[in-house]
Amino acid sequence: MNEKLIGIIVECTKLKEEEIYPDAELTDDLGLSSLDIANIFIEIEEQLGCAATDREIDKMKTVGDIEAYLAKHLK
């Protein structure tokens, strides 16, 4: 899994690296709020230069969804 993405999630939340896995649902498994998720995407944009629209973010339900989005949009 993308180490940079894990680092951003850890940085923006109180989660530990070992709690983050591809199938983890952002809200149900990781307990993230919409504010947590927004902060993660702000950091993704700042650190990786990859911006996502609110509509795109709403479609991402798991860590793997974010990873797939980044793989598609970061070249």
C-alpha positions in Angstrom: 0.0 0.0 0.0 1.1 3.5 -0.6 3.3 4.6 2.3 2.8 8.3 1.6 -1.0 7.8 1.9 -0.6 5.9 5.1 1.6 8.7 6.4 -1.0 11.3 5.5 -3.8 9.4 7.2 -1.7 8.9 10.4 -0.7 12.6 10.3 -4.3 13.8 10.0 -5.9 11.3 12.5 -5.1 9.6 15.8 -4.7 6.2 14.0 -1.6 4.0 14.0 -0.1 2.6 10.8 -1.1 -0.9 11.7 -4.8 0.1 11.9 -4.8 1.2 8.2 -5.4 -1.4 5.6 -6.9 -1.3 2.1 -10.3 -2.7 2.9 -10.8 -0.5 6.0 -13.9 1.6 5.6 -13.1 5.2 6.4 -16.1 5.8 8.7 -17.2 2.4 9.9 -13.8 0.7 10.5 -11.5 3.7 11.1 -14.1 5.9 12.8 -13.2 9.0 10.7 -15.6 12.0 10.6 -16.3 13.9 7.4 -13.9 16.6 8.8 -11.1 14.0 9.2 -11.7 12.9 5.6 -11.7 16.5 4.4 -8.4 17.1 6.2 -6.9 14.0 4.6 -7.7 15.2 1.2 -6.4 18.7 1.9 -3.1 17.1 2.9 -3.2 14.8 -0.2 -3.6 17.9 -2.4 -0.8 19.8 -0.5 1.7 17.0 -0.4 0.9 15.1 -3.6 -0.6 17.8 -5.8 -3.7 15.7 -6.4 -7.1 17.4 -5.9 -10.4 15.6 -5.7 -13.8 17.1 -6.0 -16.4 16.7 -3.2 -18.3 14.4 -5.4 -15.3 12.2 -6.0 -14.4 12.2 -2.2 -18.0 11.1 -1.4 -17.6 8.0 -3.6 -14.5 6.9 -1.7 -15.5 4.6 1.1 -12.3 2.7 1.9 -8.6 3.3 2.1 -8.2 1.2 -1.0 -10.6 3.6 -2.9 -8.3 6.5 -2.1 -5.3 4.5 -3.1 -6.9 3.6 -6.4 -7.9 7.2 -7.0 -4.3 8.3 -6.4 -2.9 5.6 -8.7 -5.2 6.7 -11.4 -4.6 10.5 -11.0 -0.9 10.6 -10.1 1.3 9.9 -13.0 
